[in-house]
Amino acid sequence: MKLNIETSRRIELIDITSDIQEEVRISGVQEGVCIISTRHTTAGIIINENESGLREDILNLLDSLVPQGAGYRHDRIDNNADSHLKAVLLGSSEALPVVQGKLELGTWQSIFFAEMDGPRHRTVNVTILKAE
C-alpha cells in the first residue's frame, strides 16, 4: 500500500498516524507488524510526540546539527546535501506491532513523515505482515 503526501515547506513534520492506522484497519490484520518506509533520500519516518513545541525543537536540532550551505561536497550537484544528511540521522523506516487490529503506539507517540527537501510530492510505503 502507498500513501501519497504533498509537502508544503522545505523542512516539516507531517503526522501520518491516522492514515497508517486506516491502512491497518483496511488490511484486516489483527496481529502482526506494520512497516512504514520511504524510498526518498531526503526524507524520513520517525515516531515521537505530536506537540508543536517539540516538533519545532526537532527541526531546530536538525538544522543546528546539519546547517544548510555548510560547504558539503554534494551541494555542487543539487544544493541539498543538508537534506540528505538530515535524512540519514532520521532513518527511512519504522516497524510497529499490530495488536488487536491497531497499531501498538505509546500514549504520546505519533508517526511522522519528515520532509527535509520540500515542497514535493512524496510516497510512503505501508507493509502489513500478519503474524502466523
N, C-alpha and C positions, 0 to 999 in steps of 0.2 A: 504494500500500500504506500501511496505517496501523498504527502501533504505539501501543497503549494503555498508559498509565502511571498508577499510583496513587502519588501522593507522600504522604509521612508527616509532613513538617515544613514550617514556613513557608519556610525557605530551605535548599536542599540540592542537591547534585550527584549525579545518578544515572548510572552508567556503562551506556550502551546499546550499546556496541561489538559485543558478541556478537549482540544482536538484529538490528542493522543488517547485520552480516556474514551472518547467516542469510537475511535478505531478499535480499541479493545472490546468495547460493547458489541460493535457490529460483528467482530470476529467470532463471538460466541465462546471463546476460550475462557474457561473457569479457573484453571490452574496452569501456570506456565511462566513464560518470560517475554517481556516486550523490549525489543531493541530499537532505539531511536538513533538514527545516524544521518549525517550529511556528507555528501561527496565534495562539497565546496572547500577549497583550500584556504579561504579567507573567512570562514565561519565556524561556529562550534555549537555543541549541545552541552548544556550544563544544568545542574539541579541546585537550586538554592531558594531562599525565601523571597517572595514577591512583595517587597516593601520598597517604596520609591527611593528612600534614602540609601538603602543597601544597593539597589540597582545602580544608582549614581556612583556609589563607592566602588563597586566592582569595575565600572567603566573607567573611573578616575585612576584606580590602581593599575589597570591595563595600560592606560596612557602614560602613567609615570614609569612603569617598568619598560615599556616599548614605545617611546615617543615617535611620532611621525617625523620623517625627514631628518633622521639622525645619521645619515651617511651610509645606509645599508647598500650593499652591492646590488641587490635585486631592484632597487629603485631606478637603476639605469635602464631597466626594461619596462616596468609598469608603474613605478612610483607608488607602490602599495606594499612594500616589504613589511612595514609595521603590521599590516593586516594579517599577513601570513604568519608572522611571529606570534602575534596575539592568539591566533587560532591554534598554534602549536601548544601554547600554555593551557588552553581551554579543553582541547580534545574534540574529536569529531563524533563521539557517540556516548550513549548511556544505556545501561541494561537495568530493567526493573522487574521485580517479581509481579506476576498477576495472581491475585488471591481472591477467590470467590467472584471472579469476573471483573475485578477492579485493579487498577494499579496500586501497588503497595508503596505508598508515599508517606513520609512523616507528616505530622500536623502542619508544619510550616513549609514543606517542600513543594516547589513548583518546577516544571520543566521549561527551560528557555532555549529558544533559538538565539544564538549570539551572532549578530551581524557585525563584521569588522571592516567591510569594504562596500557599503551600500551607497545609495539605494539600488537594489537589484531584485530580480525575480529569483527565488530560491526554492529548492526542493528538499524536503525532509523525508527520509525513508523510514517506514514503520514496519518492523518484522515481529510477528507474534507467534511464538512457539508454544505448542500445547505440551504440557508435561504428560509423560506416559505412566 
